[in-house]
Amino acid sequence: MTKQRSYTSPDGQAVDALMDAQTSLRTVLEASPVSMFVIGPDRTLLFANSIAQNLFKSYPIGSARSCCGDLIACRNRHLDQSGCGHSCECSQCDLDNAILTALKGEEDSTCLRGESHFYSDNCPDVLWVKFAVTPLNIGEQRYALASVEDITERKLTEKALQTSERRFSELIRYSFDSITILDAEGVQIFVSDAVERILGYDPSALIGISVIKEMVHPDDQARVKTTFATILKEGMGGTQYRHKHKNGSWVYLEAWGTNQLENPDIRGVVVNVRDITERKLAECALSVSEEQFKSIVESSPMGMHFYRLDDNNRLILVAANPASDRLLNIEHSKLIGMSIEDAFPGLIETDIPEMYREVALGQIPIQTFETPYRDEHFSGVYEVYVFRTGDRTVATLYLDVSERKKVQELMIQTEKMMSVGGLAAGMAHEINNPLSGILQNVQVLMRRLTTELPENLRAAEDIGCSFDTIKSFMEKRDIISSLESVRSAGTRAARIVSSMLEFSRKSTSGHTPVDLNALLDKALELCSTDYDLKKKYDFRSIRIVRDYEPTLPLVSCFETQIQQVLMNLLTNAAQAMADTPSPSISLRTFTERDWACIEIEDNGPGMTEDVRKHVFEPFFTTKPVGEGTGLGLSVSYFIVVNHHHGTINVNSVLRKGTRFVVRLPITPNPATNVERVDRFEV
């Protein structure tokens, strides 16, 4: 057995004798699992076992310095140690005081116990020890037997645990969420202080209460019970519910729980509870707002498109309302996700997509404009409102104002026609006066030159010439035939003036029964006087083919308005055939069920399908600038469809001719017998 090392002071002969005599005591001290040492009457270190040597830095036995100072070798020994309490040289050191007490014999107890901590040279951190000091009497001298156990690790563990517990306590105390611990029956066994801020209750007042039965809103209890059962079974779960506030109101809470019933440190279900009342109210308000917005969007008569800029700055159609389908006559569901150029190719050559992008990026404010649009699916004039709805998003609201534009243009045209009608009436009256003088004088000349009246015979006799000679001269020089031509032309001019006056006269009696065959001839007669060498057309060079139904019934209509329609169609046909080698116009009338029909067909150049689709649109014309307004057919459409509840359509084959068909209801009151036609046929 290896002999244990020991320290013996030079003057410790008595102790050596004691130790030699009592080998069992030395053996016990050396075998002790804790540091053991003997302190002499003068507080010198007389003995220290090997455990003490490993734990402490020792000075030679019997040093005159303080035994504890020799033993501990405190890091603070170079400082003034008075009252620091963390050095064995300090007057407040518990170990040093216990040794002093044992040596002085001031205590009756045989053992003094305690704990102390030092700044040891051997330990970079604080050294904690547990000590026991027992007085020893050897002869007449009093010694102290001290046992010192290193409890630094335990103390550090306890300190860390205390720090952790304090930190956990502070976290719970200052947590924004309330933390509740429930037992397996849902009874609260712990409630954090945050509950007072959230629900107004003192935490202690909630201990022992079954939260689900007594505090949760009745409508939410079933869901909360289900969630609690899920937590017990699966270990975790969460839900939202309404909890009763101390003031009687209901607070929206969001809870998330974990099952810690098997955790010996908790023994419960830990639930984090957060107040989400403001969020729920905001969500509710947002939901109401979204429903209102959705209702407005879906019921709005305006078309709505919503676009988003993708990463490549392409405008992507993300939504459209039902009115869009109706206004554009397409299914927008098939266009969702497409770029604006792909969805609406008619915009490719315009600056509209770029304008939308600038609005979406916030570079320009809300825009309002009118624009025509045309592609293979639909065409029209649209009033558009463009505004930003968020980051890189834009919305467009639009209305089809085609009809409104037509009405506006028609009103302008009507005003023009009224002005022209008044001018025509004034001109007709002005022409009628000299025309009457011409016809009257021609009639007088014919009467004086060709009729053997007594006055004529007497005048011829007075100048020494017979009346027969005068007649012979007139006939030989074709004067009589010339006068007849003047009379015939004047009569024809009078009829034209009369028709013009009738056309320009305002209708005050409403619909009247009209013979369409006669009206067609009257319109043709008015048009036949029209010719223009510059435009290369002359009605007199056009062959007219008539095919009238002799039993065509009278039609109730505004005669002058239908006459205007027929004149527009005839004039357009004549102008279109300016370069046609053998121009001809076929006029037909016939009945078709409850309709009286007028058909005007020419053998001119015809028109393309694209032109045919737009012939009734205001200001649409194929004529050069200055030669056409594009209003004739739109006015005709308005007169036939809106004023007479009829229809007007056109069929055309390129390079073969064009045929217009006007249908008018035969019944006196078309509004009650004929379904109104709201769209023209092409």
C-alpha positions in Angstrom: 0.0 0.0 0.0 1.5 3.4 -1.0 2.2 5.6 1.9 0.1 8.8 1.8 2.0 12.1 1.7 1.7 14.4 4.7 3.0 17.7 5.9 4.4 18.0 9.4 5.8 21.2 10.8 9.3 21.2 12.4 7.9 22.1 15.8 4.9 19.8 15.6 6.5 17.0 17.6 3.5 16.6 19.8 1.3 16.3 16.8 3.7 13.8 15.3 3.6 11.9 18.4 -0.1 12.0 18.3 -0.2 10.9 14.7 2.3 8.2 15.3 0.4 7.1 18.3 -2.8 7.3 16.5 -2.0 5.8 13.1 -5.7 5.2 12.6 -6.4 8.9 12.7 -3.8 9.7 10.1 -5.1 6.9 7.9 -8.6 8.2 8.3 -7.5 11.7 7.3 -5.6 10.6 4.3 -8.4 8.3 3.1 -11.0 11.1 3.5 -12.7 12.0 0.2 -12.6 15.7 1.2 -9.8 18.0 2.0 -8.6 17.6 5.6 -6.1 19.6 7.5 -5.1 20.4 11.1 -4.6 24.0 12.3 -2.3 24.8 15.3 -3.1 27.1 18.2 -1.3 29.9 16.4 -3.3 29.3 13.2 -0.5 27.7 11.4 -1.1 24.8 9.0 0.2 21.6 10.7 -1.2 18.9 8.4 -3.0 18.6 5.1 -4.0 15.5 3.2 -3.4 14.9 -0.5 -6.9 15.9 -1.4 -6.3 19.3 0.1 -3.0 19.6 -1.7 -4.7 19.0 -5.0 -7.5 21.5 -4.3 -5.4 24.2 -2.7 -2.1 25.8 -3.3 -0.2 25.2 0.0 2.8 27.0 1.5 5.4 25.2 3.6 4.0 23.8 6.8 4.4 26.2 9.8 4.5 29.3 7.7 4.0 32.4 9.9 1.3 33.6 7.5 -2.3 33.1 8.1 -3.0 29.4 7.7 -6.0 30.1 5.5 -4.0 32.5 3.4 -1.4 29.8 2.9 -4.1 27.3 2.2 -6.3 29.3 -0.2 -3.8 31.7 -1.8 -6.5 34.2 -2.7 -6.2 36.2 -5.9 -7.3 39.3 -4.0 -4.5 39.1 -1.4 -2.7 42.1 -3.0 -5.7 44.3 -2.3 -7.0 45.7 0.9 -9.1 42.8 2.1 -11.0 44.5 4.8 -14.6 43.4 4.7 -14.6 42.0 1.1 -15.9 38.6 2.3 -14.3 36.7 -0.6 -10.8 36.1 0.8 -9.5 33.9 3.6 -7.4 36.9 4.7 -10.6 38.9 5.0 -12.0 39.6 8.5 -15.4 38.5 7.1 -14.3 35.1 5.9 -16.6 32.5 7.3 -14.0 29.7 7.2 -11.3 31.8 8.9 -13.8 32.9 11.5 -14.9 29.3 12.2 -11.3 28.2 12.7 -10.6 31.1 15.0 -13.7 30.3 17.0 -12.7 26.6 17.3 -9.2 27.5 18.5 -10.4 30.0 21.0 -13.0 27.6 22.4 -15.7 30.3 22.3 -18.4 27.9 21.2 -19.7 24.9 23.1 -20.5 23.0 19.9 -18.0 20.5 18.8 -18.3 21.3 15.1 -18.8 24.5 13.2 -20.3 24.2 9.7 -20.8 26.5 6.8 -20.2 27.5 3.2 -17.9 30.1 1.8 -16.4 31.1 -1.6 -13.0 32.4 -2.6 -11.0 33.8 -5.5 -8.5 31.0 -5.5 -5.3 31.1 -7.5 -6.0 27.5 -8.6 -9.4 28.3 -10.0 -10.1 30.9 -12.7 -13.7 31.2 -11.4 -15.0 31.5 -7.9 -14.2 28.6 -5.6 -17.1 27.5 -3.5 -16.4 25.2 -0.4 -18.5 23.5 2.3 -16.6 23.3 5.5 -16.8 21.7 9.0 -14.4 22.8 11.8 -14.0 20.6 14.9 -11.9 21.6 17.9 -9.2 19.1 19.1 -7.6 19.1 22.5 -4.1 17.6 22.7 -2.6 18.0 26.1 -2.9 21.6 27.1 -3.2 22.8 23.5 -6.2 23.4 21.4 -6.2 22.6 17.7 -8.7 22.7 14.9 -9.5 19.9 12.5 -11.1 21.3 9.3 -12.7 19.4 6.5 -13.3 21.3 3.2 -15.4 20.0 0.3 -15.3 21.6 -3.2 -18.9 22.4 -4.1 -18.1 24.8 -6.9 -19.7 22.7 -9.6 -22.9 22.3 -7.5 -23.0 26.0 -6.8 -22.5 26.8 -10.4 -25.2 24.4 -11.4 -27.6 25.9 -8.8 -26.7 29.4 -10.0 -27.3 28.5 -13.6 -30.6 26.9 -12.6 -31.6 30.0 -10.7 -30.6 32.2 -13.6 -32.6 30.0 -16.0 -35.6 30.0 -13.6 -35.3 33.8 -13.2 -35.0 34.3 -16.9 -38.0 32.0 -17.5 -40.0 33.8 -14.9 -39.1 37.1 -16.4 -40.0 35.9 -19.9 -43.4 34.7 -18.7 -43.9 37.9 -16.7 -43.2 40.2 -19.6 -44.4 38.0 -22.4 -46.9 39.6 -24.8 -48.8 36.4 -24.7 -50.6 35.0 -21.7 -49.3 31.5 -20.7 -51.7 29.1 -19.0 -51.1 25.6 -17.7 -54.2 23.3 -17.6 -54.6 19.9 -16.1 -56.0 16.9 -18.0 -59.5 18.1 -17.3 -58.9 21.6 -18.6 -58.7 23.3 -15.2 -56.2 26.1 -14.9 -53.3 25.4 -12.5 -51.1 28.3 -13.6 -51.9 31.7 -15.3 -49.2 34.3 -16.1 -49.5 37.9 -15.3 -50.2 38.9 -18.9 -53.8 37.6 -18.5 -54.6 40.8 -16.5 -53.6 43.0 -19.5 -55.5 40.8 -22.0 -58.6 39.8 -20.0 -58.7 42.0 -17.0 -58.5 39.2 -14.4 -56.1 38.8 -11.5 -54.2 35.6 -12.3 -54.9 34.1 -8.9 -58.6 34.5 -9.5 -58.5 32.1 -12.5 -56.7 29.2 -10.7 -58.9 26.2 -10.4 -61.4 27.3 -13.0 -62.4 25.1 -16.0 -61.7 27.5 -18.8 -63.6 25.7 -21.5 -66.8 25.4 -19.6 -66.9 28.8 -17.8 -64.9 31.3 -19.9 -65.2 30.2 -23.6 -68.1 31.6 -25.8 -70.9 28.9 -26.1 -70.7 29.0 -29.8 -66.9 28.2 -29.7 -66.9 25.6 -26.9 -67.3 22.5 -29.2 -64.4 23.6 -31.3 -62.2 24.3 -28.3 -63.0 20.9 -26.8 -62.1 19.2 -30.0 -58.8 21.1 -30.1 -58.0 20.2 -26.5 -58.7 16.6 -27.2 -56.3 16.8 -30.1 -53.6 18.3 -27.9 -54.0 15.5 -25.4 -53.9 12.8 -28.1 -51.4 14.2 -30.6 -49.3 16.4 -28.4 -50.1 19.9 -29.8 -52.8 21.9 -31.5 -54.3 25.3 -31.8 -57.5 27.3 -32.5 -59.2 30.7 -32.3 -62.1 31.4 -30.0 -63.9 34.1 -28.0 -63.0 34.4 -24.3 -65.0 36.3 -21.7 -63.4 39.5 -20.5 -63.8 40.7 -16.9 -66.0 43.6 -18.1 -68.4 41.1 -19.7 -67.3 41.6 -23.3 -65.9 38.9 -25.6 -62.3 39.0 -26.6 -61.0 37.0 -29.7 -58.0 34.8 -28.7 -55.6 32.6 -30.6 -54.3 29.7 -28.6 -51.6 27.1 -29.2 -51.1 24.3 -26.7 -48.6 21.5 -26.1 -49.1 18.4 -24.0 -46.6 18.4 -21.1 -48.5 16.1 -18.7 -45.6 13.6 -18.7 -43.0 16.3 -18.0 -42.3 16.0 -14.3 -41.4 19.7 -14.1 -44.7 20.8 -15.6 -47.4 18.2 -15.4 -49.9 20.0 -17.5 -51.0 21.3 -20.9 -49.1 24.5 -21.7 -51.2 27.0 -23.7 -49.9 30.2 -25.2 -52.8 32.7 -25.6 -52.7 35.9 -27.8 -55.2 38.6 -28.1 -56.3 38.9 -31.8 -59.4 41.0 -31.2 -58.1 43.9 -33.3 -57.0 41.6 -36.1 -60.3 39.8 -36.1 -62.3 43.0 -36.2 -60.0 44.2 -39.0 -60.5 40.9 -40.8 -64.3 41.2 -40.4 -64.2 44.8 -41.7 -62.0 43.7 -44.6 -64.3 40.8 -45.3 -67.3 43.1 -45.4 -65.4 45.6 -47.5 -64.4 42.8 -49.9 -67.9 41.5 -50.1 -69.1 45.0 -50.9 -66.4 45.5 -53.4 -67.1 42.1 -55.0 -70.8 43.0 -55.1 -70.1 46.3 -56.8 -67.7 44.7 -59.3 -70.0 41.9 -60.2 -73.1 44.0 -60.5 -71.5 47.0 -62.1 -72.7 47.8 -65.6 -69.2 49.0 -66.4 -66.7 46.6 -67.7 -63.7 46.1 -65.4 -60.3 44.7 -66.1 -57.6 44.1 -63.5 -53.9 43.8 -64.5 -50.7 43.0 -62.7 -47.1 43.7 -63.9 -45.0 40.6 -63.9 -41.2 40.4 -63.5 -40.8 41.2 -67.2 -43.1 44.3 -66.9 -45.8 42.6 -68.9 -49.3 43.5 -68.1 -51.1 40.3 -67.1 -54.9 40.2 -67.0 -55.8 38.7 -63.6 -59.5 39.4 -63.3 -62.6 40.8 -65.1 -66.2 41.3 -64.1 -69.3 39.8 -65.7 -70.1 43.1 -67.5 -66.9 42.7 -69.4 -68.2 39.5 -71.0 -71.4 41.2 -72.1 -69.8 44.5 -73.3 -67.1 42.8 -75.3 -69.0 39.6 -76.2 -66.2 37.3 -75.1 -65.5 34.9 -72.3 -62.8 36.6 -70.2 -62.1 33.4 -68.2 -60.2 32.2 -71.3 -58.1 35.4 -71.3 -57.0 35.3 -67.6 -53.2 35.0 -67.3 -52.6 36.4 -70.8 -50.7 39.6 -71.5 -52.8 42.6 -72.5 -51.4 42.5 -76.1 -52.3 38.8 -76.4 -55.7 39.2 -74.9 -56.6 42.4 -76.9 -54.5 42.4 -80.1 -56.2 45.6 -81.3 -54.1 47.5 -78.7 -50.7 46.4 -80.0 -50.3 49.4 -82.3 -51.5 51.9 -79.7 -49.8 53.6 -76.8 -52.5 52.3 -74.4 -50.6 49.4 -72.9 -47.6 51.7 -72.1 -50.0 54.1 -70.5 -51.4 51.3 -68.3 -47.8 50.4 -67.2 -47.0 53.9 -66.2 -50.2 54.1 -64.1 -49.3 50.7 -62.5 -45.8 52.0 -61.6 -47.2 55.2 -60.2 -45.5 57.3 -62.8 -48.7 59.1 -63.9 -52.0 59.6 -62.2 -55.5 58.3 -63.1 -56.3 58.6 -66.8 -59.6 59.1 -68.6 -60.0 58.9 -72.3 -62.2 57.7 -75.2 -60.9 55.3 -77.8 -62.2 53.2 -80.7 -61.3 49.5 -80.6 -61.7 46.9 -83.3 -60.4 43.3 -83.7 -61.9 40.1 -85.2 -64.2 39.7 -82.2 -65.8 43.1 -81.6 -65.6 46.8 -82.2 -66.9 49.9 -80.7 -66.0 53.2 -79.0 -65.2 53.0 -75.3 -64.9 55.5 -72.5 -62.0 54.2 -70.3 -60.9 55.1 -66.7 -57.5 53.8 -65.6 -56.3 53.9 -62.0 -53.7 52.3 -59.8 -55.0 49.7 -57.3 -51.7 48.8 -55.6 -48.0 48.1 -56.1 -47.6 47.2 -59.8 -51.3 46.7 -60.3 -53.8 48.7 -62.3 -57.6 48.6 -63.0 -59.5 49.8 -66.0 -63.2 50.7 -66.0 -64.9 51.1 -69.4 -68.2 51.8 -71.0 -69.3 51.1 -74.6 -70.3 54.6 -75.7 -70.8 53.6 -79.4 -74.6 54.2 -79.3 -74.1 57.5 -77.4 -71.5 58.6 -79.9 -73.9 57.7 -82.7 -76.7 59.6 -81.1 -74.4 62.6 -80.6 -73.3 62.4 -84.1 -76.8 61.9 -85.3 -77.9 65.0 -83.3 -75.2 67.0 -85.0 -76.2 65.6 -88.4 -79.9 66.3 -87.6 -79.0 69.9 -86.8 -77.1 70.0 -90.1 -80.0 68.5 -91.9 -82.4 70.9 -90.3 -80.2 73.7 -91.4 -79.9 72.2 -94.9 -83.7 71.6 -95.0 -84.4 75.3 -94.0 -81.9 76.4 -96.6 -83.4 74.1 -99.2 -86.9 75.4 -98.4 -85.7 79.0 -98.7 -83.8 78.3 -102.0 -86.9 76.5 -103.3 -89.1 79.5 -102.6 -86.5 81.8 -104.2 -86.2 79.6 -107.3 -90.0 79.1 -107.5 -90.6 82.8 -108.1 -88.4 83.3 -111.2 -89.3 79.8 -112.3 -93.0 80.8 -112.2 -92.1 84.0 -114.3 -90.3 81.9 -116.8 -93.1 79.4 -117.2 -95.7 82.1 -117.3 -93.8 84.0 -120.0 -93.1 80.9 -122.1 -96.8 80.2 -121.9 -97.6 83.7 -123.1 -95.1 83.4 -125.9 -96.5 80.1 -127.0 -100.0 81.6 -126.9 -99.0 84.7 -128.9 -96.9 82.9 -131.5 -99.0 79.8 -132.2 -102.6 80.7 -131.5 -104.7 82.7 -134.0 -106.2 85.0 -131.5 -107.7 88.3 -132.8 -105.0 90.3 -131.1 -102.3 88.2 -132.7 -103.9 88.6 -136.2 -104.4 92.3 -135.8 -100.8 92.8 -134.7 -99.5 90.9 -137.7 -101.7 92.9 -140.1 -100.5 96.2 -138.6 -96.8 95.3 -139.4 -97.8 94.2 -143.0 -97.1 90.5 -142.4 -99.6 87.6 -142.3 -99.8 85.5 -139.1 -99.3 82.3 -141.2 -95.9 83.7 -142.4 -94.9 84.3 -138.8 -96.0 80.7 -137.8 -94.0 79.4 -140.8 -90.9 81.3 -139.7 -91.3 80.0 -136.1 -91.6 76.4 -137.3 -88.8 76.7 -139.8 -86.4 78.1 -137.1 -87.6 75.5 -134.5 -88.5 78.4 -132.2 -91.8 76.7 -131.3 -90.0 73.4 -130.3 -87.4 75.4 -128.4 -90.1 77.2 -126.5 -91.8 73.8 -125.8 -88.4 72.5 -124.5 -88.2 75.5 -122.2 -91.7 74.9 -120.9 -91.0 71.2 -120.4 -87.8 71.9 -118.5 -89.5 74.6 -116.4 -92.3 72.2 -115.6 -89.8 69.6 -114.6 -87.9 72.1 -112.4 -91.2 73.1 -110.8 -91.8 69.4 -109.8 -88.2 69.2 -108.4 -88.8 72.4 -106.3 -92.1 71.0 -105.2 -90.5 67.7 -104.1 -87.7 69.6 -102.3 -90.3 71.7 -100.4 -92.1 68.6 -99.4 -88.9 66.9 -98.2 -87.7 69.9 -96.2 -91.2 70.5 -94.6 -91.3 69.2 -91.0 -93.7 66.4 -90.4 -96.3 67.3 -87.8 -98.8 64.6 -88.3 -96.7 61.6 -87.5 -97.0 58.4 -89.5 -99.2 58.5 -92.5 -100.0 55.7 -95.0 -97.5 55.8 -97.9 -97.3 54.0 -101.2 -93.7 52.8 -101.2 -93.7 52.2 -105.0 -94.6 55.9 -105.6 -92.2 57.0 -102.9 -89.4 55.1 -104.6 -90.1 56.7 -107.9 -90.2 60.1 -106.3 -86.8 59.6 -104.7 -85.5 58.3 -108.0 -86.8 61.4 -109.8 -85.0 63.7 -107.3 -81.8 61.8 -107.6 -81.9 61.7 -111.4 -81.1 65.4 -111.5 -77.9 64.8 -109.6 -74.7 64.6 -111.6 -71.1 65.5 -111.0 -68.5 65.5 -113.7 -65.7 65.6 -111.2 -66.9 62.5 -109.4 -67.6 60.9 -112.7 -71.2 59.9 -112.2 -74.5 60.9 -113.8 -77.8 59.4 -112.9 -79.0 59.8 -116.4 -76.4 57.3 -117.6 -77.5 54.6 -115.2 -80.0 52.0 -116.3 -82.9 51.7 -113.9 -84.7 48.3 -113.6 -88.0 48.3 -111.7 -89.7 45.3 -110.3 -92.5 46.5 -108.0 -95.1 44.4 -106.3 -98.4 45.9 -107.6 -100.4 44.9 -104.6 -97.9 46.2 -102.1 -100.0 47.5 -99.1 -99.6 51.1 -97.8 -97.1 51.4 -95.0 -97.5 53.8 -92.1 -94.3 55.9 -91.9 -92.7 59.3 -92.0 -92.7 59.8 -95.7 -89.9 62.4 -95.9 -87.7 60.4 -93.7 -88.0 57.2 -95.7 -87.5 59.3 -98.8 -84.3 60.5 -97.3 -83.2 56.9 -96.7 -84.0 55.9 -100.3 -82.2 58.9 -101.7 -79.1 58.1 -99.6 -79.0 54.5 -100.9 -79.6 55.6 -104.6 -76.9 58.3 -104.4 -74.4 55.9 -102.8 -75.1 53.3 -105.5 -74.6 55.9 -108.3 -71.4 57.2 -106.8 -70.0 53.7 -106.3 -70.6 52.9 -110.0 -68.7 55.9 -111.3 -66.2 53.6 -113.1 -68.5 50.7 -113.8 -68.8 50.2 -117.6 -72.6 49.5 -117.8 -74.0 50.7 -114.5 -77.5 49.6 -113.5 -79.7 49.8 -110.4 -82.5 47.3 -109.8 -85.4 48.5 -107.7 -87.7 45.9 -106.1 -90.6 46.0 -103.7 -92.3 43.0 -102.1 -93.9 41.7 -98.9 -92.3 39.3 -96.5 -94.7 38.1 -93.8 -95.5 41.4 -91.9 -92.9 43.4 -93.6 -92.9 45.7 -96.7 -89.5 45.4 -98.3 -87.6 47.7 -100.6 -84.5 46.3 -102.3 -81.9 48.5 -104.1 -79.2 46.5 -105.9 -76.4 47.8 -108.1 -73.8 46.0 -110.2 -70.9 48.2 -108.9 -67.6 47.2 -107.4 -69.1 45.8 -104.1 -67.2 46.0 -100.8 -64.9 43.8 -98.7 -66.2 42.0 -95.6 -64.5 44.4 -93.3 -66.1 47.4 -95.0 -69.5 45.7 -95.0 -69.3 45.2 -91.2 -68.9 48.9 -90.6 -71.0 50.7 -93.2 -73.6 51.8 -90.7 -71.1 53.3 -88.3 -71.0 57.1 -88.0 -68.2 58.8 -89.9 -67.2 55.5 -91.5 -66.5 56.2 -95.2 -64.4 54.7 -98.0 -64.5 58.0 -100.0 -61.5 60.4 -100.2 -61.2 63.2 -97.7 -63.7 66.0 -98.5 -66.0 63.8 -100.6 -68.0 62.1 -97.8 -69.0 62.6 -94.2 -69.7 58.9 -93.4 -73.1 59.9 -91.9 -75.6 59.0 -94.7 -76.0 55.3 -93.9 -75.8 55.9 -90.1 -78.7 58.4 -90.3 -80.6 55.9 -92.6 -80.1 53.2 -90.0 -81.3 55.5 -87.2 -84.4 56.4 -89.2 -85.3 52.9 -90.2 -84.5 51.1 -86.9 -85.3 53.8 -84.2 -88.0 55.8 -85.9 -89.8 53.0 -87.7 -88.9 49.8 -85.8 -87.7 48.3 -89.1 -84.5 46.7 -90.2 -81.8 47.6 -92.8 -79.2 45.2 -94.0 -76.6 44.9 -96.7 -75.2 42.0 -98.7 -72.2 42.6 -101.0 -69.8 40.6 -103.1 -66.6 42.1 -104.1 -66.5 43.1 -107.8 -70.1 41.9 -108.3 -72.3 44.5 -106.6 -74.1 45.5 -103.4 -77.7 45.0 -102.3 -79.5 47.0 -99.5 -82.8 45.7 -98.1 -85.1 48.0 -96.1 -87.9 46.3 -94.2 -90.8 48.3 -92.7 -93.6 46.9 -90.6 -96.9 46.9 -92.4 -99.0 47.0 -89.2 -100.0 50.5 -88.1 -98.6 50.1 -84.6 -95.3 48.2 -85.0 -94.4 48.6 -81.4 -97.1 46.2 -80.3 -96.8 43.7 -83.2 -93.1 43.6 -84.2 -90.2 42.9 -82.0 -87.9 45.9 -82.1 -84.6 45.3 -83.8 -81.8 46.9 -81.6 -78.9 45.8 -83.9 -78.6 46.4 -87.6 -78.0 43.4 -89.7 -75.0 43.2 -92.0 
